[in-house]
Amino acid sequence: MSNLKGLAKLTRKGDLQRKIDEKTDYINRLKVGFSNMVRNSGFENMNEFLLTFIECRNAYTDYQRQYESWKNACRKPDTPTHKDEKLSDKLARLQREAAENQNSISRQTKNRGAR
């Protein structure tokens, strides 16, 4: 813009100012719309909404942290994690588990008919 002179500089400055005004108006409309959504959701104002949101986010974070610590505490130390398992070994293991599950299901259906 520094290389523009006279009328061209004023025209360019006017265009930029008009774009700034349009964006400012757009932001203001978004703020009003968001404020209306918050009020329609049952909050008195944005501050009440933000306080509730932060409280909920903190509670969720605490829950996730406690869940992870519980999960780690309940994990059996001898339970394999299968992370370093080869693909062929994993396939064989999953096929065995599927066969075991299928056998238990078929036994359960046979037992129901005997009643």
C-alpha positions as CSV (number, residue, x, y, z in Angstrom):
1,M,0.0,0.0,0.0
2,S,3.0,2.3,0.5
3,N,3.7,2.3,-3.3
4,L,0.2,3.6,-4.1
5,K,-0.2,7.4,-4.5
6,G,-3.2,9.8,-4.2
7,L,-6.6,8.6,-5.3
8,A,-5.5,4.9,-5.6
9,K,-4.3,4.9,-2.0
10,L,-7.6,6.4,-0.7
11,T,-9.6,3.9,-2.8
12,R,-7.6,1.0,-1.4
13,K,-7.9,2.3,2.1
14,G,-11.7,2.7,1.7
15,D,-12.0,-0.9,0.4
16,L,-10.0,-2.2,3.4
17,Q,-12.1,-0.2,5.9
18,R,-15.3,-1.5,4.3
19,K,-14.1,-5.1,4.6
20,I,-13.2,-4.5,8.3
21,D,-16.6,-3.0,9.0
22,E,-18.3,-6.0,7.3
23,K,-16.3,-8.5,9.4
24,T,-17.0,-6.5,12.6
25,D,-20.7,-6.5,11.8
26,Y,-20.6,-10.3,11.1
27,I,-18.8,-10.9,14.4
28,N,-21.4,-8.8,16.3
29,R,-24.3,-10.8,14.7
30,L,-22.6,-14.1,15.7
31,K,-22.2,-12.9,19.3
32,V,-25.9,-12.0,19.5
33,G,-26.9,-15.3,18.0
34,F,-24.7,-17.2,20.4
35,S,-26.1,-15.2,23.3
36,N,-29.7,-16.1,22.2
37,M,-28.8,-19.8,22.0
38,V,-27.4,-19.7,25.5
39,R,-30.5,-18.0,26.9
40,N,-32.8,-20.4,25.0
41,S,-30.8,-23.3,26.6
42,G,-31.8,-22.1,30.1
43,F,-28.8,-20.1,31.1
44,E,-29.3,-16.5,32.3
45,N,-26.2,-15.1,30.5
46,M,-22.9,-16.1,28.9
47,N,-21.0,-16.0,32.2
48,E,-23.3,-18.5,33.8
49,F,-22.9,-20.8,30.7
50,L,-19.1,-20.5,30.7
51,L,-18.9,-21.3,34.4
52,T,-21.1,-24.4,34.0
53,F,-19.1,-25.4,30.9
54,I,-15.8,-25.2,32.7
55,E,-17.1,-27.1,35.7
56,C,-18.4,-29.9,33.5
57,R,-15.2,-30.1,31.6
58,N,-13.2,-30.3,34.8
59,A,-15.5,-33.0,36.1
60,Y,-15.2,-35.0,32.9
61,T,-11.4,-34.7,33.0
62,D,-11.4,-35.9,36.7
63,Y,-13.6,-38.8,35.7
64,Q,-11.3,-39.8,32.8
65,R,-8.3,-39.7,35.2
66,Q,-10.0,-41.8,37.8
67,Y,-11.2,-44.3,35.2
68,E,-7.6,-44.7,33.9
69,S,-6.2,-45.2,37.4
70,W,-9.0,-47.7,38.2
71,K,-8.4,-49.6,34.9
72,N,-4.6,-49.8,35.6
73,A,-5.3,-50.9,39.2
74,C,-7.7,-53.7,38.1
75,R,-5.5,-55.0,35.3
76,K,-4.0,-58.4,36.0
77,P,-0.2,-58.3,35.8
78,D,-0.1,-61.6,33.9
79,T,-2.6,-60.6,31.3
80,P,-0.9,-60.3,27.9
81,T,-1.3,-57.1,26.0
82,H,-0.8,-58.6,22.6
83,K,1.1,-55.5,21.4
84,D,4.2,-57.4,20.2
85,E,2.2,-60.3,18.7
86,K,2.9,-61.3,15.1
87,L,0.0,-61.1,12.7
88,S,-0.1,-64.9,12.1
89,D,-0.1,-65.5,15.9
90,K,-2.9,-62.9,16.3
91,L,-5.0,-64.6,13.6
92,A,-4.6,-68.0,15.2
93,R,-5.5,-66.6,18.7
94,L,-8.6,-64.9,17.4
95,Q,-9.7,-68.0,15.5
96,R,-9.3,-70.1,18.7
97,E,-11.3,-67.5,20.7
98,A,-14.0,-67.5,18.0
99,A,-14.2,-71.3,18.1
100,E,-14.4,-71.3,21.9
101,N,-17.2,-68.7,21.8
102,Q,-19.1,-70.7,19.1
103,N,-18.8,-73.9,21.2
104,S,-20.2,-72.1,24.3
105,I,-23.1,-70.7,22.3
106,S,-24.0,-74.1,20.9
107,R,-23.8,-75.7,24.3
108,Q,-26.2,-73.0,25.7
109,T,-28.7,-73.6,22.9
110,K,-28.6,-77.3,23.5
111,N,-29.2,-76.9,27.2
112,R,-32.3,-74.7,26.5
113,G,-34.0,-77.5,24.6
114,A,-33.5,-79.9,27.5
115,R,-35.6,-77.9,29.9
